[in-house]
Amino acid sequence: MSNPHSIIEHARCFTAVFLAVLLASGCASGDHYVRPADPSQVRYIQTPTQLESTAPVSLGEEPPDAWWSLLGSDQVNRLVLLALQNNQSLTGAKAHLAAARERIRAARGAWYPQLDASAAVEQTRFGATVLGPLAKDFPVFSAYAAGPEVSYDLDVFGGTGARVARAGAVAQYQAAELEAAELSVSGNVVLELIDIATVRAQIRVVEEIVADDERMLVLIRAARDAGAVSAMDVLSAQSQADHDRTLLPPLHQQLSAAQDALANLTGVAPADWTPVEMDLDAIRLVETLPMVLPSELVRRRPDIGAAEAQLHAASAAVGVATADMLPHFTLAAQIGQQGLLGGGPSEVAWNLVGGLTAPIFHGGALTAQRRAAQDDYQAALAIYQRTVLNAFAQVADTLQALGNDADALRTQRQARDSASSSLDLTRLGYEAGNAGYVQVLDAQRLHQQAQLGVVQASSQRYVDAVKLLLAAGGRVDAPTEAGLANR
């Protein structure tokens, strides 16, 4: 039997050597990623002054996390939070993020000593290389060995650090994907609500037009009975009323589709959905929309964050490929009982092994893998830069659209007021015999188009305002069940 004091001394020596090497290696990290520089642009369009009067935007101000609150609608707030709580796409994105975070922990495990239990049984007969001429007289024997094994990979050249960095970048990408999904869901809910409000307003306008057609038809029939007009006028009025009624079924179908889409976003089956009665008048959009500077936009937009995470992962992959070309150091130790299966004395045995593996010739594979990783990094950098440019273009487009929306709404309201006055005068003239029915039809058509034009212009202004808030990287507060219940 071995001396217990000797075993303890050997164990202490091994522990001291192991810790010294561990501290010397320093868990070197192979992550040498440097994030791209912030853009130098200070504006999104060439002539921002021209938009100040038509598209009121406060440049340099961040939108609130609950960006949809800028619409000033309790109904919008409630349904967005409901969708963020129940949408199945968000549930899947959260699961992907959780898995990515677990992979970070798995990668970090390589920085620590690995402890395993081992046991072995063998049947052996020593040969002449061990015992010489006495080998033929030495019997076959069966032995066993059992005990713990400790191993440690010295991350001298940062291979493990690079793998941890790559896992972290993947988790960063999944976090950006979740944020993008939340932004998409919240944006789609708001856009569907605006669509519902718009269609409902269009239906009301068409129903008013049909009601006017019916009143006009009654007047023309009375005039026909009095011999003041011909039967042609009656047929024309009837035809116009029938034509206007054909506008309603497509609008009702559009409304049903929007309600079903909203139900899907909130995680409710259409059969269980209670239709939402949303009106454009319920939206109270703030007078000035907040808009971050270009240098801040790259930190707020989730698509840019996802592209940067992929760039980080590509950089870490270069570190992994570089470490694979360098020597690999390991330490291993084992301590346990050894003895014969047939009985007899057993001994406590231990060993400490240091290993070095250095690649010499792999047919150029390692060099090619490193060059491929470097090429992938350049591709990821180009994708990142393209994503930033696309974001700037999207913001510029929506800014200009808002300016045009203001002009469109102003002119549509003027056209509606003029058409309404013209229709009233034409109808009075028709009743007095000073205007023909064709003139009434023309005035009625202009009034109908102007009314629908005002609804569409108002709706488009809200839609473009939402698109600007989304393009500005509007962030999403994670809703809580308590917060949802309090609404």
C-alpha positions in Angstrom: 0.0 0.0 0.0 1.2 3.5 -0.8 2.0 5.9 2.0 -1.1 8.2 2.5 1.2 11.1 3.3 3.0 10.6 0.1 -0.3 10.5 -1.8 -1.4 13.8 -0.2 1.9 15.4 -1.0 1.7 14.3 -4.6 -1.9 15.6 -4.8 -0.8 19.0 -3.4 2.0 19.2 -5.8 -0.3 18.4 -8.7 -2.8 21.0 -7.6 -0.2 23.7 -7.3 1.2 22.9 -10.8 -2.3 22.8 -12.2 -3.3 26.1 -10.8 -0.1 27.7 -11.9 -0.6 26.6 -15.5 -4.2 27.7 -15.3 -3.3 31.2 -14.2 -0.5 31.3 -16.8 -2.9 30.5 -19.6 -5.2 33.2 -18.3 -8.2 31.8 -20.2 -7.0 33.8 -23.2 -9.8 35.1 -25.3 -9.7 34.8 -29.1 -12.3 37.6 -29.5 -10.7 40.5 -31.3 -13.9 42.0 -32.7 -14.1 45.8 -33.1 -17.6 47.1 -34.0 -17.8 49.3 -37.1 -17.5 53.1 -36.7 -20.7 55.1 -36.4 -21.9 56.7 -39.6 -20.7 60.3 -40.2 -24.1 61.5 -41.6 -26.0 64.0 -39.5 -29.2 64.1 -41.6 -31.3 61.7 -43.7 -32.2 63.8 -46.7 -30.5 66.6 -48.6 -33.1 69.3 -48.0 -34.5 68.8 -44.5 -35.5 72.5 -44.2 -38.2 72.0 -46.8 -39.9 69.3 -44.7 -40.0 71.1 -41.4 -43.3 72.8 -42.2 -44.9 69.7 -43.8 -43.4 66.8 -41.9 -42.9 67.9 -38.3 -40.0 65.8 -36.9 -37.9 66.4 -33.8 -34.4 65.2 -35.0 -32.2 64.0 -32.3 -35.0 62.8 -30.0 -35.6 59.1 -29.2 -39.0 57.6 -29.6 -40.4 56.0 -26.4 -40.0 52.2 -25.9 -43.7 51.8 -26.3 -43.6 53.7 -29.6 -47.3 53.0 -30.4 -48.3 55.2 -27.4 -47.5 58.2 -29.7 -50.8 57.4 -31.5 -52.8 58.4 -28.4 -55.2 55.5 -28.5 -56.1 53.3 -25.6 -57.4 50.7 -27.9 -54.2 50.6 -29.8 -52.2 50.2 -26.6 -54.4 47.4 -25.4 -54.3 45.3 -28.6 -50.6 45.8 -29.1 -49.9 44.5 -25.6 -52.2 41.6 -26.2 -50.4 40.6 -29.3 -47.0 40.9 -27.7 -48.3 38.6 -24.9 -49.9 35.9 -27.1 -48.2 36.0 -30.6 -46.8 32.6 -31.4 -44.0 33.9 -33.6 -42.7 35.8 -30.5 -42.9 32.6 -28.5 -40.7 30.8 -31.0 -38.2 33.7 -31.1 -37.9 33.7 -27.3 -37.2 30.0 -27.4 -34.4 30.5 -30.0 -32.9 33.2 -27.8 -33.0 30.9 -24.7 -31.3 28.1 -26.6 -28.6 30.5 -27.8 -27.9 31.7 -24.3 -27.6 28.1 -23.1 -25.0 27.5 -25.9 -22.9 30.3 -24.4 -22.9 28.5 -21.1 -21.9 25.3 -22.9 -19.1 27.0 -24.7 -17.8 28.6 -21.4 -17.6 25.2 -19.9 -14.4 24.5 -21.8 -12.7 27.1 -19.7 -13.0 25.0 -16.6 -11.5 21.6 -15.6 -13.5 18.6 -16.8 -14.1 15.9 -14.1 -15.2 12.5 -15.2 -15.4 9.0 -13.6 -13.7 6.1 -15.2 -13.5 2.4 -14.7 -11.7 -0.3 -16.6 -11.2 -4.1 -16.4 -8.6 -5.9 -18.4 -7.1 -9.4 -18.8 -3.4 -9.3 -19.4 -0.4 -11.5 -19.9 3.0 -9.9 -19.9 5.3 -10.8 -22.8 9.0 -11.1 -23.3 9.4 -7.4 -23.8 8.5 -6.9 -20.1 9.6 -10.1 -18.3 12.1 -11.6 -20.8 12.5 -15.4 -20.5 10.3 -15.5 -17.4 7.3 -14.4 -19.5 6.2 -18.0 -20.3 6.0 -18.7 -16.5 3.9 -15.6 -15.7 0.2 -16.4 -15.5 -2.7 -14.5 -17.2 -4.3 -12.2 -14.7 -7.3 -9.9 -14.6 -7.1 -6.4 -13.1 -9.2 -3.4 -12.6 -8.8 0.4 -12.2 -11.4 2.9 -11.1 -11.4 6.5 -10.1 -11.9 10.1 -11.1 -10.2 11.8 -14.1 -9.5 15.5 -14.4 -8.6 17.2 -17.7 -8.0 20.8 -18.7 -7.6 22.4 -22.1 -5.2 25.3 -21.9 -6.7 27.9 -24.1 -3.3 29.5 -24.8 -4.1 30.8 -28.2 -7.8 31.7 -27.6 -9.6 29.0 -29.4 -12.1 28.5 -26.6 -12.4 32.2 -26.2 -13.2 32.6 -29.8 -15.8 29.9 -29.6 -17.4 31.6 -26.6 -17.4 34.9 -28.5 -19.1 33.2 -31.5 -21.8 31.7 -29.2 -22.3 35.1 -27.7 -22.6 36.7 -31.1 -25.2 34.1 -32.1 -27.2 34.9 -29.0 -26.8 38.6 -29.8 -28.3 37.8 -33.3 -31.2 35.9 -31.7 -31.9 38.8 -29.4 -32.0 41.2 -32.3 -34.3 38.8 -34.2 -36.6 38.8 -31.2 -36.6 42.5 -31.0 -37.3 42.7 -34.8 -40.2 40.2 -34.4 -41.6 42.3 -31.5 -41.3 45.4 -33.6 -42.9 43.7 -36.6 -45.8 42.3 -34.6 -46.5 45.7 -32.9 -46.3 47.5 -36.2 -48.6 45.0 -38.0 -51.1 45.3 -35.2 -51.2 49.1 -35.5 -51.3 49.0 -39.3 -54.2 46.5 -39.2 -56.1 48.8 -36.8 -55.5 51.7 -39.2 -56.7 49.6 -42.1 -59.9 48.6 -40.1 -60.5 52.2 -39.2 -60.0 53.3 -42.8 -62.3 50.7 -44.3 -65.0 51.4 -41.8 -64.7 55.1 -42.7 -65.0 54.2 -46.4 -68.0 52.1 -45.7 -69.7 55.0 -44.0 -68.9 57.3 -46.9 -70.3 54.8 -49.4 -73.4 54.2 -47.3 -74.0 58.0 -47.2 -73.5 58.1 -51.0 -76.1 55.3 -51.5 -78.5 57.1 -49.1 -78.1 60.3 -51.2 -78.7 58.2 -54.3 -82.0 57.0 -52.8 -83.1 60.5 -51.9 -82.2 61.7 -55.4 -84.1 58.8 -57.0 -87.2 59.7 -55.0 -87.0 63.3 -56.2 -86.5 62.3 -59.8 -89.4 59.8 -59.7 -91.6 62.6 -58.3 -90.4 64.9 -61.1 -91.1 62.2 -63.7 -94.7 61.7 -62.3 -95.1 65.5 -62.7 -93.9 65.3 -66.3 -90.9 67.5 -65.5 -88.3 64.9 -66.5 -88.1 62.0 -68.8 -87.9 58.3 -68.0 -84.2 58.4 -69.0 -83.4 60.5 -65.9 -85.1 57.9 -63.7 -83.1 55.1 -65.3 -79.9 57.0 -64.9 -80.5 57.7 -61.3 -81.4 54.0 -60.6 -78.3 52.9 -62.5 -76.1 55.2 -60.4 -77.6 54.0 -57.1 -77.1 50.3 -58.2 -73.5 51.1 -59.2 -72.7 52.7 -55.9 -74.1 49.7 -53.9 -71.5 47.5 -55.7 -68.8 49.4 -53.8 -69.9 47.9 -50.4 -69.2 44.2 -50.8 -65.5 44.5 -51.5 -65.1 46.9 -48.6 -66.9 44.5 -46.3 -64.5 41.7 -47.5 -61.5 43.9 -46.9 -62.8 44.6 -43.4 -63.2 40.9 -42.6 -59.7 40.1 -43.8 -58.3 42.9 -41.6 -60.2 41.6 -38.6 -58.9 38.0 -39.2 -55.4 39.2 -39.6 -55.6 41.1 -36.3 -57.0 38.0 -34.6 -54.1 36.0 -35.9 -51.6 38.6 -34.6 -53.1 38.5 -31.2 -53.0 34.6 -31.0 -56.8 34.2 -31.3 -58.7 32.1 -33.8 -61.0 34.0 -36.1 -64.0 32.1 -34.8 -63.2 33.3 -31.3 -62.4 36.9 -32.2 -64.7 39.8 -31.4 -64.5 42.3 -34.2 -62.8 45.6 -33.3 -64.6 48.8 -33.9 -61.8 51.2 -34.6 -62.2 54.8 -35.9 -59.7 57.1 -37.4 -60.9 59.8 -35.1 -59.7 57.7 -32.1 -56.1 58.3 -33.2 -54.5 61.4 -31.7 -51.1 61.4 -33.3 -48.5 63.7 -31.6 -47.8 66.9 -33.4 -44.0 66.3 -33.6 -42.6 62.8 -34.2 -39.3 62.0 -32.5 -36.5 60.9 -34.8 -33.0 59.8 -33.8 -29.8 60.9 -35.5 -28.1 58.5 -38.0 -25.4 57.7 -35.5 -28.0 56.5 -33.0 -30.1 54.7 -35.6 -27.5 52.0 -36.0 -27.8 51.1 -32.3 -31.6 51.1 -32.3 -32.6 49.2 -35.4 -32.9 45.4 -34.8 -32.0 44.6 -38.4 -28.7 46.5 -38.0 -28.1 44.8 -34.7 -28.7 41.4 -36.3 -26.2 42.3 -39.1 -23.6 43.4 -36.6 -24.1 40.2 -34.6 -23.4 38.2 -37.7 -20.3 40.3 -38.3 -19.2 39.6 -34.8 -19.8 35.9 -35.2 -17.8 35.9 -38.5 -14.9 37.7 -36.7 -15.0 35.0 -33.9 -14.9 32.3 -36.6 -11.6 33.8 -37.9 -10.3 33.5 -34.3 -11.4 29.8 -34.1 -9.7 29.0 -37.5 -6.5 30.8 -36.4 -6.4 28.9 -33.1 -6.8 25.6 -35.0 -3.6 26.3 -36.8 -1.6 26.6 -33.5 -0.4 24.1 -30.9 -3.0 22.7 -28.5 -2.0 22.1 -24.8 -3.8 19.9 -22.4 -3.4 18.7 -18.8 -4.9 15.4 -17.5 -4.7 13.7 -14.1 -6.2 10.5 -12.7 -6.3 9.0 -9.2 -8.0 5.8 -8.1 -7.9 2.3 -6.9 -6.1 -0.5 -8.9 -6.0 -4.2 -8.1 -6.7 -7.8 -9.2 -10.1 -9.1 -9.8 -9.3 -12.3 -8.0 -8.5 -10.6 -4.8 -5.3 -9.5 -3.4 -4.1 -6.1 -2.4 -5.2 -2.9 -4.1 -3.3 0.3 -4.4 -4.1 4.0 -4.8 -2.5 5.1 -8.1 -2.3 8.5 -9.8 -0.8 10.1 -12.8 -0.4 13.6 -14.3 0.0 14.0 -18.0 0.7 17.1 -20.1 -0.1 16.9 -23.8 0.8 19.0 -26.8 -0.7 18.6 -30.2 0.6 20.8 -33.0 -0.6 20.6 -36.6 2.1 20.0 -39.1 0.5 18.9 -42.4 -3.2 18.8 -43.1 -3.1 19.2 -46.9 -3.7 22.9 -46.7 -7.1 22.4 -45.1 -6.4 24.6 -42.0 -5.0 27.5 -44.1 -8.0 27.3 -46.5 -10.4 27.3 -43.6 -8.9 30.4 -42.1 -9.0 32.2 -45.5 -12.6 31.1 -45.9 -13.4 32.5 -42.5 -11.7 35.8 -43.5 -13.8 35.9 -46.7 -17.0 35.3 -44.7 -16.0 38.2 -42.5 -15.7 40.5 -45.5 -19.1 39.3 -46.8 -20.7 39.9 -43.4 -19.1 43.4 -43.3 -20.6 44.2 -46.7 -24.1 43.0 -45.5 -23.8 45.2 -42.4 -22.9 48.2 -44.5 -25.8 47.5 -46.9 -28.2 47.1 -44.0 -27.2 50.5 -42.7 -27.7 52.2 -46.1 -31.1 50.5 -46.5 -32.1 51.8 -43.1 -31.1 55.4 -44.0 -33.0 55.1 -47.3 -36.1 53.8 -45.6 -36.1 56.7 -43.1 -35.5 59.2 -46.0 -38.4 57.7 -47.9 -40.9 57.9 -45.0 -39.8 61.4 -44.1 -40.5 62.6 -47.6 -43.8 60.6 -47.7 -44.9 62.4 -44.5 -44.2 65.7 -46.2 -46.3 64.7 -49.2 -49.0 63.3 -47.0 -49.5 66.7 -45.3 -49.9 68.3 -48.8 -52.3 65.5 -49.9 -54.5 65.8 -46.9 -54.7 69.6 -47.2 -55.6 69.5 -50.9 -58.1 66.6 -50.4 -59.9 68.6 -47.8 -60.1 71.6 -50.0 -61.4 69.4 -52.9 -64.0 67.9 -50.5 -65.3 71.3 -49.4 -65.4 72.6 -52.9 -67.2 69.5 -54.2 -69.7 69.6 -51.3 -70.6 73.3 -52.1 -70.8 72.5 -55.8 -73.1 69.5 -55.2 -75.5 71.5 -53.0 -75.8 74.3 -55.6 -76.3 71.8 -58.5 -79.0 70.0 -56.6 -80.8 73.3 -55.9 -80.5 74.2 -59.5 -81.9 70.8 -60.6 -84.9 71.2 -58.3 -85.4 74.7 -59.8 -85.1 73.5 -63.3 -81.8 75.3 -63.9 -79.5 72.2 -64.1 -79.8 68.9 -65.8 -79.4 65.5 -64.2 -76.0 64.9 -65.9 -74.7 67.9 -64.0 -76.0 66.5 -60.8 -74.2 63.2 -61.5 -70.9 64.9 -62.2 -71.1 66.9 -59.0 -72.1 63.8 -57.1 -69.1 61.8 -58.5 -66.7 64.6 -57.6 -68.1 64.8 -54.1 -67.8 61.0 -53.6 -64.2 60.9 -54.8 -63.3 63.9 -52.6 -64.8 62.3 -49.5 -63.0 59.0 -50.1 -59.9 61.0 -50.9 -59.9 62.6 -47.5 -60.3 59.2 -45.8 -57.4 57.7 -47.7 -55.2 60.8 -47.2 -55.8 60.7 -43.5 -55.1 57.0 -43.4 -52.0 57.3 -45.4 -50.6 60.0 -43.1 -51.1 57.6 -40.1 -49.6 54.7 -42.0 -46.5 56.7 -42.9 -46.1 58.0 -39.4 -46.1 54.4 -38.1 -43.6 53.4 -40.8 -41.3 56.3 -39.7 -41.5 55.2 -36.0 -40.7 51.7 -37.0 -37.9 52.8 -39.3 -36.5 54.9 -36.4 -36.0 51.6 -34.5 -39.0 52.0 -32.1 -38.4 49.7 -29.2 -40.9 47.5 -27.5 -41.4 47.1 -23.8 -41.9 43.5 -22.8 -45.5 43.4 -21.5 -46.3 41.8 -18.2 -49.5 39.9 -17.3 -50.1 42.4 -14.4 -49.7 45.4 -16.7 -51.9 43.8 -19.3 -54.6 43.1 -16.7 -54.5 46.7 -15.5 -55.5 48.0 -18.9 
